[in-house]
Amino acid sequence: MTETTTTHATDEGAGDPAADVANLMQMIAGGAILQTLHAVAELNIADHLADGARTAKEVAAREGSHERATFRLMRAAASLGLLSYEGSGRFGLTGRGQLLRTGVPGSLRSLVLIQAGESHWQPWSLFPEAVRQGASQAKKALGADVFDYYARPEKADKARLFAESMRGLAGMVTQGIMAEADTEGMSTVIDVGGGDGHLVLALMEANPALHGQVLDLPHAVEDAIQQAGQRGLSDRFSGVPGDFFHDVPSADLYLLKTVLHDWDDERCTTILRNCRSAAREGGRALVVEMLVDREIGKPDFATIADVTMLCVTGGIERDLDEFDALFAATCWRRGRTYPVGGGYHAMELEAV
């Protein structure tokens, strides 16, 4: 641990026990805060307020919920800055609350429903054991790892919600990627584990000569094919049901957006090696992930995302040194690295 790290760790709240207690109490309340967001999202509170302020009684009548409990939820949401209190029992929607509306650009509603729902919440109850064993306990909590859980036919609605939450995250970073990415001279790009294909379809729209594919599980590929049709790109797009641990089609460019963080080093090596083996001459890859700051001890959301990955998927958020080790082991060399929004960075790779 560096001297700078130690300073960060000891200076904050030093000599103020009351502040330490208050800060720790706020942390302890973190679970309740997330579940408050969960209820606001699940009960469509933001949608009910989208066209103007309403009382809890009016919202409860619309939603079919208990009036007093709805008031208590909305009062808590106002304390979190999600709602504004307009007086006379009426609540309005803040800019923060707008992010919990359904179907609006930049909405994080589906992400809240996933993060606070059973697929993530139940594994968190076993997180200490995940640390003891160095492995996610999702299979013990859910009866399957999280991706197999979503693949169950009876969990199709949850799988669609998860895909929607990933689409919301993709929207946060796609604009930043589009401002920097260069596909000139390329003919084929594959979005590896690309879900509904948000990123590859945006690149295809920007470059009419580009052909795109999504390689993913069958239910995800179906969504991508549908999205391509809605955007008029079906003639240049194909969905490839498959497993990136076994085989990856040939391409000029591979997109790996928030894929590697789901997996341990061994399986990341397999994914990257499969892409490198299939890459055409002069092949490239674009990896989009959070980057853990090398300076330990200062506020860094990526470290919280990292323990979330340990808990839920068994994956890892990495720093640049850790990524470079993976790239070197699989015959890729990192070039430009730049922020693309939402705390994410793009890393451009060249085949070597």
C-alpha positions, 0 to 999 in steps of 0.5 A, spaced: 500 500 500 502 506 498 503 512 502 498 516 498 493 510 499 494 510 507 493 518 507 486 516 503 484 511 508 486 515 514 484 522 513 477 521 511 473 522 518 479 522 522 478 525 529 470 525 528 467 519 531 460 522 530 462 523 523 464 515 522 458 513 525 454 517 521 457 515 514 457 507 516 450 508 518 449 511 511 453 505 508 448 500 512 442 503 509 445 501 502 441 495 501 434 499 504 436 504 499 436 499 493 430 496 495 427 503 495 429 504 488 426 497 486 419 499 489 419 505 485 421 502 479 416 496 480 410 500 482 412 505 476 412 511 480 416 515 475 411 513 470 405 515 474 408 522 475 411 523 468 405 528 466 405 532 473 405 532 480 400 527 484 398 525 491 400 518 494 392 517 494 392 518 486 398 514 485 396 508 489 389 508 485 393 508 479 397 502 481 393 498 485 397 499 491 396 500 498 395 508 499 399 509 506 404 505 504 405 508 497 405 515 501 411 512 505 415 510 499 414 516 496 416 520 502 423 516 502 424 517 495 423 524 496 428 524 501 433 520 496 432 526 491 428 522 486 421 526 487 420 533 489 415 535 494 410 540 492 406 541 498 399 539 499 401 531 499 403 532 492 409 529 489 413 531 483 419 528 479 426 530 479 431 529 474 434 523 477 427 520 478 426 521 470 431 516 470 426 511 472 421 512 467 419 506 462 422 507 455 425 513 455 432 515 453 437 513 458 432 510 463 436 506 468 429 503 470 431 496 468 438 496 471 434 497 478 430 491 477 435 487 475 440 489 480 435 489 486 431 483 483 432 475 485 438 474 480 442 479 483 439 480 490 439 472 492 447 471 491 449 477 495 446 474 501 452 469 500 457 474 499 461 472 505 462 465 502 464 468 495 470 471 498 472 465 502 472 461 496 474 466 491 468 464 487 460 466 486 455 463 490 450 464 485 449 457 483 447 455 490 443 461 491 439 460 484 440 453 482 444 455 476 449 460 474 446 467 473 447 466 465 444 459 465 438 462 470 436 467 465 436 461 459 431 458 463 424 458 459 420 460 465 425 466 466 424 469 459 421 475 462 427 476 466 432 475 460 428 480 456 429 485 462 436 483 463 437 485 455 434 491 456 438 493 462 444 492 458 441 496 452 441 502 457 448 501 459 450 500 451 446 507 450 451 510 455 457 508 452 455 508 444 455 515 443 462 516 446 465 510 442 462 512 435 465 519 436 472 515 436 471 508 433 474 507 425 471 502 421 474 504 415 476 499 410 473 493 414 468 489 411 465 485 417 465 486 425 462 481 430 459 483 436 461 478 441 456 477 446 453 483 443 446 482 446 441 485 442 447 488 437 446 496 439 453 497 438 454 493 432 448 496 429 450 503 430 457 502 427 453 499 421 449 505 420 455 509 420 458 505 415 454 503 409 459 498 407 460 494 414 457 487 415 455 486 422 454 479 426 452 478 433 454 472 437 450 470 443 446 465 446 439 464 442 434 468 445 439 474 445 440 473 438 433 473 436 433 480 439 438 482 435 435 480 429 429 484 431 433 490 432 436 490 425 430 489 422 427 495 425 433 499 423 433 497 416 439 493 416 437 486 415 440 485 409 447 486 412 446 483 419 446 476 421 445 473 428 449 467 430 447 463 436 453 460 439 458 459 444 464 464 444 468 459 449 468 454 443 468 458 436 468 465 434 467 466 426 472 470 422 472 478 422 476 484 421 473 487 428 471 484 434 467 488 439 467 486 446 463 490 450 462 489 458 464 481 456 470 480 459 468 483 466 463 477 467 469 472 467 475 469 470 482 470 467 482 463 464 475 464 461 477 471 458 484 468 455 479 463 452 475 468 449 480 473 447 484 467 444 478 465 440 478 471 437 485 472 435 485 465 432 479 467 427 481 474 426 483 476 419 489 479 417 490 486 420 485 484 425 483 488 431 478 488 437 475 493 441 474 492 448 469 496 453 470 495 460 470 499 467 478 500 469 479 500 476 484 505 478 491 503 480 491 508 486 488 504 492 484 508 497 480 513 493 473 513 491 472 508 485 466 505 483 469 500 479 471 497 485 464 496 487 462 493 481 468 489 482 465 485 488 459 485 484 462 481 479 465 476 484 458 476 487 454 475 481 458 472 475 464 470 478 467 475 474 473 481 475 473 488 474 481 489 472 486 495 472 490 496 465 496 492 467 491 486 468 488 487 461 495 488 458 497 481 461 491 478 458 492 481 451 499 479 451 497 472 453 493 472 447 497 475 442 493 482 442 497 489 443 493 495 446 493 501 442 489 507 444 485 507 450 479 513 451 473 514 456 467 513 452 462 515 458 458 512 464 465 510 467 467 506 461 473 506 457 475 503 450 481 499 449 483 498 441 487 492 440 491 490 434 493 482 432 500 481 433 
